[in-house]
Amino acid sequence: MLITQRESAAVLEQGGVARRQARDVLNAGFAGAAIRAGNVCLYDRDTVAELASWPKLSLADLDRLCPVGVFVARRAPDLTADRATQLASVSDGWQMSPWTGLWLRSRVEMCGSVPLVATVAGFVALGADITAVVSTTPQETSLVLAEPGAWFDGVRRRRVQTGPGRAWVLRGPRGSRSADARGIAQRWS
């Protein structure tokens, strides 16, 4: 059964998604490509209801899945596009300090890769492994991305609640290190 974008937003709202965020999630393609009927966008009701029931993943759980750290990108790739286009849409144009770029580059060199999770209103759109970090300007960084490792199985079809803020969140490594070492990525950004 097809429902309008407004009805879809109401279904998502019952799952705890604000109306504005619901539009972002629908426009990104989480419920598939909209079917246009005049001025109305239609979505499959069952697909929208399933999306509203995606479980939340706490930051502590994300840290356990990605103990070397994780780059959470708040950027909306077009989920109706092919995989290469999706990855390209989250690889370039990241505004970060030279210190953050250096920290991220050193983690990639030390660990081989750092997980990237792209989200739209907390909904996980895609995962990838950052395999290289390139400074394109003093304040802009590009990420070289590969397919995600096994860690992504625990993140797929989940909602990561990072709260409001900038276009990305860099979570530092977790484990036996001190609180200062764990939080260094947030302070450098």
Secondary structure, 3 states (H helix, E strand, C coil): CEEEHHHHHHHHHHCCCCHHHHHHHHHHCCCCCCEEECCEEEEEHHHHHHHHCCCEECHHHHHHHCCCCEEEECCCCCCCCCHHHHHHHCCCCEECCHHHHHHHHHHHHHHCCEEEEEEECCEEEEEEEEEEEEEEECCEEEEEEECCCHHHHHCCCCEECCCCCCCEEEECCCCCCCHHHHCHHHHHC
